Amino acid sequence: MIKKLQIYILEVINLEKINVGCRFTLSVMSDNFIDIILGALNEVDMSKVQRKTDRVSTFIEGTAKDVFEVVQAVYKSAGKSGKHIVLNATFSTGQHEEYFEETKIKPKENTSSNQQLCASFPVSTQFSLYPLDTPHYVDIIKSGIGAVKQQGVFAETVPFATALEGDVDKVFASLYECFMKSVQQARVVMTVNMSAHSPSSKR
């Protein structure tokens, strides 16, 4: 019994240290989109992850917890503008140290933690899971969706995706739970499309 517990603890520790990358893009329906996007990227403390922004998107890499927290904080920072904000993100395990410059991002001074950066707001989300190199991909997908359903934000299953509705913090927590549950069984790619402050939701 003790040996099984030790193995379980080691597995949890290793899982928490697993390297995860995310490439994401923010689309802001506003003439002021440049200031909103760059403001969000600059406001969030990214000292725990590696980051590189190009002309199309931003790529970050670190532990799963840190990566999900940074993407969440960037989206919430942009979302406080009240403008229609769409996030397109792809999460996957892996390591790409050669992609980054040697300079390390310095921690932000005199700022709150990323979790406390901005107030929450409701979002509509669609995500998809793609387990790789396994014949049991259907079971892994169903298991991931099951984990989301327990969080109370599940809306419906749609072609090629699962729809979520709810508070932005709860939705990100559900996505993290789903991703971590899935990577225990296989290497997984997760795609996320998230929308906030959409005019269509007011009709």
C-alpha positions as CSV (number, residue, x, y, z in Angstrom):
1,M,0.0,0.0,0.0
2,I,2.8,2.4,0.9
3,K,4.7,1.6,-2.2
4,K,1.6,2.2,-4.4
5,L,1.2,5.6,-2.6
6,Q,4.8,6.5,-3.3
7,I,4.4,5.6,-7.0
8,Y,1.3,7.7,-7.2
9,I,2.9,10.7,-5.5
10,L,5.9,10.5,-7.9
11,E,3.5,10.3,-10.9
12,V,1.7,13.4,-9.7
13,I,5.0,15.3,-9.2
14,N,6.2,14.3,-12.7
15,L,2.9,15.3,-14.2
16,E,3.1,18.7,-12.6
17,K,6.6,19.2,-14.1
18,I,5.6,18.1,-17.6
19,N,6.7,20.7,-20.2
20,V,3.8,22.3,-22.1
21,G,3.7,24.8,-24.9
22,C,0.9,27.0,-26.1
23,R,0.6,29.1,-29.3
24,F,-2.1,31.7,-29.0
25,T,-3.6,34.6,-30.8
26,L,-5.9,37.4,-29.5
27,S,-8.4,38.9,-31.9
28,V,-10.0,42.2,-30.7
29,M,-13.0,43.7,-32.4
30,S,-11.9,47.3,-31.8
31,D,-10.0,50.1,-33.6
32,N,-7.8,50.1,-30.5
33,F,-6.8,46.4,-30.9
34,I,-3.1,47.1,-30.9
35,D,-3.0,48.8,-27.5
36,I,-5.3,46.2,-26.0
37,I,-3.3,43.2,-27.2
38,L,0.2,44.6,-26.4
39,G,-1.1,46.0,-23.1
40,A,-2.3,42.5,-22.1
41,L,1.0,40.9,-23.1
42,N,3.0,43.5,-21.2
43,E,0.8,43.6,-18.1
44,V,1.0,39.9,-17.3
45,D,4.0,38.4,-15.4
46,M,5.5,35.8,-17.7
47,S,8.7,35.3,-15.8
48,K,7.8,31.6,-15.1
49,V,7.5,30.8,-18.8
50,Q,9.5,31.3,-22.0
51,R,7.9,33.5,-24.5
52,K,8.3,34.6,-28.1
53,T,5.9,36.8,-30.0
54,D,6.0,37.1,-33.8
55,R,3.8,38.9,-36.3
56,V,1.0,36.3,-36.1
57,S,0.9,34.9,-32.6
58,T,2.7,34.3,-29.2
59,F,4.3,31.1,-28.2
60,I,5.0,30.3,-24.5
61,E,6.4,27.2,-22.8
62,G,6.7,26.0,-19.2
63,T,4.9,23.8,-16.7
64,A,1.3,23.1,-17.6
65,K,0.1,25.1,-14.5
66,D,2.2,28.2,-15.4
67,V,1.3,28.1,-19.1
68,F,-2.4,27.9,-18.5
69,E,-2.2,30.6,-15.9
70,V,-0.4,33.0,-18.3
71,V,-2.8,32.4,-21.2
72,Q,-5.7,32.9,-18.8
73,A,-4.2,36.1,-17.4
74,V,-3.5,37.6,-20.8
75,Y,-7.1,36.9,-22.0
76,K,-8.6,38.4,-18.8
77,S,-6.3,41.5,-19.1
78,A,-7.5,42.0,-22.7
79,G,-11.1,41.2,-21.7
80,K,-11.2,44.0,-19.1
81,S,-11.5,46.4,-22.1
82,G,-15.1,45.2,-22.5
83,K,-14.5,44.8,-26.3
84,H,-15.3,41.5,-28.1
85,I,-12.2,39.4,-27.6
86,V,-11.5,36.0,-29.2
87,L,-8.7,33.7,-28.1
88,N,-7.4,30.9,-30.4
89,A,-4.9,28.7,-28.6
90,T,-3.2,25.4,-29.2
91,F,-1.7,23.5,-26.2
92,S,0.6,20.5,-26.4
93,T,3.3,18.8,-24.5
94,G,6.9,19.1,-25.7
95,Q,10.0,21.2,-25.4
96,H,11.4,23.8,-27.8
97,E,14.3,25.4,-26.0
98,E,16.1,26.1,-29.3
99,Y,13.2,28.3,-30.4
100,F,13.7,30.9,-27.7
101,E,16.3,33.6,-27.2
102,E,18.7,33.2,-24.2
103,T,17.4,36.3,-22.4
104,K,15.0,35.5,-19.6
105,I,11.9,37.6,-18.9
106,K,12.2,39.5,-15.7
107,P,9.4,39.3,-13.1
108,K,7.1,42.3,-13.1
109,E,7.5,44.6,-10.1
110,N,4.7,45.9,-7.8
111,T,2.0,43.8,-9.5
112,S,-0.6,41.4,-8.2
113,S,-0.5,37.7,-9.0
114,N,-1.7,36.8,-12.5
115,Q,-4.8,35.1,-10.9
116,Q,-5.8,38.4,-9.2
117,L,-5.1,40.6,-12.3
118,C,-8.6,41.2,-13.5
119,A,-12.2,40.6,-12.7
120,S,-14.0,37.6,-14.2
121,F,-16.5,37.7,-17.0
122,P,-18.6,35.1,-18.9
123,V,-17.2,33.3,-22.0
124,S,-18.3,31.0,-24.7
125,T,-15.8,28.3,-25.6
126,Q,-15.2,25.4,-28.0
127,F,-12.3,23.1,-27.5
128,S,-11.1,19.9,-29.1
129,L,-8.8,17.1,-27.9
130,Y,-6.4,15.2,-30.2
131,P,-4.7,12.3,-28.5
132,L,-1.6,11.2,-30.5
133,D,0.0,7.8,-31.2
134,T,-2.7,5.8,-29.5
135,P,-5.5,3.5,-30.7
136,H,-7.5,4.5,-27.6
137,Y,-8.0,8.1,-28.6
138,V,-11.8,7.9,-28.3
139,D,-11.7,6.7,-24.7
140,I,-9.2,9.5,-23.9
141,I,-11.5,12.1,-25.5
142,K,-14.5,10.8,-23.6
143,S,-12.6,10.8,-20.3
144,G,-11.5,14.4,-20.9
145,I,-15.0,15.6,-21.7
146,G,-16.2,13.7,-18.6
147,A,-13.8,15.7,-16.4
148,V,-15.2,19.0,-17.9
149,K,-18.8,17.9,-17.2
150,Q,-17.9,17.7,-13.5
151,Q,-16.9,21.4,-13.4
152,G,-20.4,22.6,-14.3
153,V,-19.5,24.5,-17.5
154,F,-20.3,21.9,-20.1
155,A,-22.8,23.2,-22.7
156,E,-23.0,20.7,-25.5
157,T,-21.0,18.5,-27.9
158,V,-20.9,19.9,-31.4
159,P,-19.2,18.5,-34.6
160,F,-15.4,18.4,-34.0
161,A,-15.6,20.2,-30.6
162,T,-17.1,20.5,-27.1
163,A,-18.9,23.7,-26.2
164,L,-18.5,25.3,-22.7
165,E,-20.3,28.3,-21.2
166,G,-19.6,30.1,-18.0
167,D,-17.2,32.2,-15.9
168,V,-13.8,32.6,-17.5
169,D,-12.0,31.3,-14.5
170,K,-14.1,28.2,-14.2
171,V,-13.8,27.5,-17.9
172,F,-10.0,27.7,-17.8
173,A,-9.9,25.5,-14.7
174,S,-12.0,23.0,-16.6
175,L,-9.7,23.1,-19.7
176,Y,-6.7,22.6,-17.4
177,E,-8.3,19.6,-15.7
178,C,-9.3,18.1,-19.0
179,F,-5.7,18.6,-20.4
180,M,-4.0,17.1,-17.3
181,K,-6.3,14.1,-17.2
182,S,-5.7,13.4,-20.9
183,V,-1.9,13.8,-20.8
184,Q,-1.7,11.0,-18.2
185,Q,-2.8,8.6,-21.0
186,A,-1.2,10.0,-24.1
187,R,0.5,12.9,-25.7
188,V,-2.4,15.3,-26.4
189,V,-3.0,18.4,-28.5
190,M,-5.8,20.7,-27.3
191,T,-7.2,23.5,-29.4
192,V,-9.3,26.3,-27.8
193,N,-11.5,29.0,-29.2
194,M,-12.9,31.4,-26.6
195,S,-15.2,34.4,-27.0
196,A,-16.1,37.1,-24.6
197,H,-18.3,40.3,-24.8
198,S,-19.7,39.1,-28.1
199,P,-22.6,41.3,-29.5
200,S,-24.4,38.1,-30.5
201,S,-24.8,37.1,-26.8
202,K,-26.9,40.3,-26.2
203,R,-29.5,39.6,-28.9
